[in-house]
Amino acid sequence: MDIATGSPLAEHDRDTAGEALQGALVDLVDLSLIGKQAHWNLYGPRFRSVHLQLDEVVATARDFADQVAERAAAIGVSPDGRASTVAAGGLPAMPAGWQADTAVVERLVDALAAVTARMRERIAKTGEADPVTQDLLITVSAALEKHAWMFRAEHSDPR
């Protein structure tokens, strides 16, 4: 079996799953970079808690990026995590320079909302084509939605 053409999926299903996985990979790599940029440039009274929370998001995004890329390879799709690919299709950029903790939390809430919305679209598209890919994307979404909830809680004032 040729690594470039071998796949447990029919061509159409492989293409559908591969497109979803590639989009997820770009989002996850970009989310990890945004998280680190914010982590390095954060300041404010909630510095420590947000700083540690950002590391958790980065670790999640990096772990799932690897799983998503390996799933793509397993179905015969070459994953593309190059910087130029991520820059062309990723999330809104984190501004350069120092960032107040409140601004970082707001940006992470927005970034996680964008990624989770796209993940849910990918979940819907992959159900018939490849339930294994769909299952992975559901797992990714659950973890990211938990991070989003935590950042929203950090940002909200229930009063």
C-alpha positions as CSV (number, residue, x, y, z in Angstrom):
1,M,0.0,0.0,0.0
2,D,1.4,3.4,-1.0
3,I,1.4,5.8,1.9
4,A,0.3,8.6,-0.4
5,T,-2.7,6.7,-1.9
6,G,-3.6,4.1,0.8
7,S,-6.6,4.9,2.8
8,P,-9.2,2.9,4.7
9,L,-11.8,5.3,3.2
10,A,-13.3,5.8,-0.2
11,E,-11.9,8.7,-2.1
12,H,-14.8,11.1,-1.5
13,D,-15.0,10.2,2.2
14,R,-11.2,10.6,2.5
15,D,-11.4,14.0,0.9
16,T,-14.3,15.1,3.2
17,A,-12.5,13.9,6.4
18,G,-9.1,15.2,5.1
19,E,-10.5,18.7,4.6
20,A,-12.0,18.7,8.1
21,L,-8.8,17.5,9.6
22,Q,-6.7,20.0,7.7
23,G,-8.9,22.9,8.9
24,A,-8.8,21.6,12.5
25,L,-5.0,21.3,12.3
26,V,-4.6,24.9,11.1
27,D,-6.9,26.1,13.9
28,L,-5.2,24.1,16.6
29,V,-1.7,25.2,15.6
30,D,-2.8,28.8,15.4
31,L,-4.6,28.6,18.7
32,S,-1.4,27.2,20.3
33,L,0.6,30.1,18.9
34,I,-1.9,32.7,20.0
35,G,-1.9,31.2,23.5
36,K,1.9,31.4,23.7
37,Q,2.0,34.9,22.3
38,A,-0.5,36.0,25.0
39,H,1.4,33.9,27.7
40,W,4.6,35.7,27.0
41,N,3.2,39.3,26.8
42,L,0.6,39.2,29.6
43,Y,0.4,41.6,32.5
44,G,-2.2,42.6,35.1
45,P,-3.6,41.7,38.5
46,R,-4.7,38.3,37.2
47,F,-1.4,37.6,35.6
48,R,-0.6,34.3,37.3
49,S,-4.0,32.6,36.9
50,V,-4.4,33.6,33.3
51,H,-0.7,32.8,32.6
52,L,-1.2,29.2,33.8
53,Q,-4.6,28.9,32.1
54,L,-3.0,29.9,28.8
55,D,-0.4,27.1,29.2
56,E,-3.3,24.6,29.6
57,V,-4.9,25.8,26.3
58,V,-1.6,25.6,24.5
59,A,-1.0,22.0,25.8
60,T,-4.4,21.0,24.7
61,A,-4.1,22.6,21.3
62,R,-0.6,21.0,20.7
63,D,-1.7,17.6,21.8
64,F,-4.8,17.6,19.6
65,A,-2.9,19.1,16.7
66,D,-0.7,16.0,16.8
67,Q,-3.7,13.7,17.0
68,V,-5.5,15.4,14.1
69,A,-2.3,15.4,11.9
70,E,-1.8,11.7,12.6
71,R,-5.4,10.9,11.8
72,A,-5.0,12.7,8.5
73,A,-1.9,10.7,7.7
74,A,-3.7,7.5,8.7
75,I,-6.4,8.1,6.1
76,G,-3.9,9.0,3.4
77,V,-4.0,12.8,3.6
78,S,-0.7,14.7,4.1
79,P,-1.2,17.1,7.0
80,D,0.1,20.7,6.4
81,G,1.1,22.6,9.5
82,R,3.6,24.9,7.9
83,A,3.6,28.5,9.1
84,S,2.5,29.8,5.7
85,T,-0.5,27.5,5.7
86,V,-1.5,28.4,9.2
87,A,-1.1,32.2,8.5
88,A,-3.2,31.9,5.4
89,G,-6.1,30.2,7.1
90,G,-5.9,30.7,10.8
91,L,-7.5,33.0,13.4
92,P,-7.3,36.7,13.9
93,A,-3.8,37.6,15.0
94,M,-2.9,38.4,18.6
95,P,-1.6,42.0,18.7
96,A,2.1,42.5,19.2
97,G,3.4,43.9,22.5
98,W,2.2,43.7,26.1
99,Q,-1.4,42.7,26.6
100,A,-3.6,43.4,29.7
101,D,-5.0,40.3,31.3
102,T,-8.6,41.5,30.6
103,A,-7.8,41.9,26.9
104,V,-6.1,38.5,26.7
105,V,-9.1,36.8,28.3
106,E,-11.4,38.6,25.9
107,R,-9.3,37.6,22.9
108,L,-9.1,34.0,24.0
109,V,-12.8,33.8,24.5
110,D,-13.2,35.1,20.9
111,A,-10.6,32.7,19.5
112,L,-12.0,29.7,21.3
113,A,-15.5,30.6,20.1
114,A,-14.3,30.8,16.5
115,V,-12.5,27.5,16.7
116,T,-15.3,25.6,18.4
117,A,-17.9,26.9,15.9
118,R,-15.7,25.6,13.1
119,M,-15.1,22.3,14.9
120,R,-18.9,21.8,15.1
121,E,-19.2,22.4,11.4
122,R,-16.5,19.8,10.8
123,I,-18.3,17.4,13.1
124,A,-21.5,17.7,11.1
125,K,-19.6,17.2,7.8
126,T,-17.7,14.1,8.8
127,G,-20.5,12.0,10.4
128,E,-21.2,10.0,7.2
129,A,-17.8,10.2,5.7
130,D,-15.7,9.0,8.6
131,P,-17.1,8.4,12.1
132,V,-13.6,7.9,13.5
133,T,-12.6,11.4,12.4
134,Q,-15.9,12.7,13.7
135,D,-15.2,11.1,17.0
136,L,-11.8,12.8,17.3
137,L,-13.3,16.2,16.4
138,I,-16.0,15.7,19.0
139,T,-13.3,15.0,21.6
140,V,-11.3,18.1,20.5
141,S,-14.4,20.2,20.7
142,A,-15.3,19.0,24.2
143,A,-11.9,20.0,25.4
144,L,-11.9,23.4,23.7
145,E,-15.4,24.2,24.8
146,K,-14.3,23.5,28.4
147,H,-11.4,26.0,28.0
148,A,-13.8,28.5,26.5
149,W,-16.2,28.1,29.4
150,M,-13.3,28.7,31.8
151,F,-12.2,31.8,30.0
152,R,-15.8,33.1,29.8
153,A,-16.1,32.5,33.6
154,E,-12.9,34.5,34.1
155,H,-14.2,37.3,32.0
156,S,-17.8,37.5,33.3
157,D,-19.2,39.4,36.2
158,P,-22.4,37.7,37.4
159,R,-23.6,40.8,39.2
